Amino acid sequence: MAPMTVNPITGHSLRFKFIDGPVAGKSYDHEFSRNGHVTFRETDADPNAKPGGADQYLVASLGPECHVVSYLSPAGHTLTTILDFKTMKLVAFASNEKSLAMQQGTFECLGSAPR
């Protein structure tokens, strides 16, 4: 896999907070590693539970403040999220072979992801 260009997602941890859609009221911490892997966990979940993850994520920058990140989990779920770093708002599309849902919310930067 080719190295990712510099962006505010790769190598960082972000918390997604959804206000509508199937996961309304829930928050998820995402760690986007520099090697292209992502792990995620619901913030209210059992801290000893194994986090979800994907072997690859992709980032596209639409401008200095707007970026898109997408990943496909081994369970067959895809999450594609548009992040506006000026407003700290997000729009996400979650899908699998049976459903497609749009979700809106906010996000916050938690710092650098572990290496």
N, C-alpha and C positions, 0 to 999 in steps of 0.2 A: 504494500500500500504506500502511495506517495505521501510525504509529510504534509500535514495541514498548514495552511498559511496562518499567519498571526491573526488572532481574533480574540474577543473577550470570553469565549466559551472554552476552548481547548486549554486544558491544564487548570481549570477552575471548578469549584463546587457552587452549584446554584440550587436554590429552593424554589420550586414551582408551587404556587397556591392557587387552586382552582375555585372559581366562584359559581360555575354552572357546569352542566353536562353530567355524565355518569359518575364523576368523582367530585362533585360539588362539595365544598367545605373541607376537602382533604389537601394536605401538603406533601410534597415528595422532595427529598434531597437527592440531587444528581451530582455525581463526581465524573467529570469528563477528563480522563487521563490524557497525557501527552502522547501516549502510544495508540490512541484511537479507540480504547475501550471505555464503556460507560457502566457505572453501577448506580442503582437507585433504590430508595427505600422510603416507605411511607413514614412520615415523622412521628405518627402516633402508634406505629407498629411495635411489636416486641423487639427490643434492642438486640436480643440474641438471635432473632430470625435472620436467615440467610438473605442478603439483599438480591434484588433482581439485577440483571445486567445484559449487556450485548457486547459481542466481540468487536463491533465496529459502529461508529457513528460518523456522520458527515455534517459539515458546517458550510453554509453559503452566506456570504456577506452581501447584503443588498445596499449597503451604504455604511457610513461610519457608526450609525446608531441602531441599525436594524440588521438582524442576523437570523438565519434559519438553521435549526439542528434537527436531524432525523436519525432514528435508529430502529432496527428490527430485533426484537427479543427472540431467544430460542423457542419461546412458546408460540411464536407466530403473530405477535402484536407489534404494530408499527406506531411510533409516536413521532409526529412531525410538528415542531413548535417554532413559531415566529416570535422572536424576542425584540422588543423595542427598548433599547437601553436609555433612551431619553425619558420615556414615560414609565418605564419598568413594568409595562403591561405585556401580556402574552396572549396568543391565540394558538391552540393546539388542535391537531387532527389525530384522533386515535382510531386505528382500524385493525381488523383481522379479516379472515375469509368470510365472516358472517355479518360484520357490522362496521359502520363508520359513524363517528361522532365528533362534533366540534365542541371545544371547551375554551372558556376564557378565564383569565385570572391575572395574577401579578407574579413577579419573581424578585428574588433578592440574591445578591452575590454573597457567598459565605467565605470566600477566600480561595487559596490555591488548593487544588486537588492533590492528594498524596501521589507520589511518583510511582 
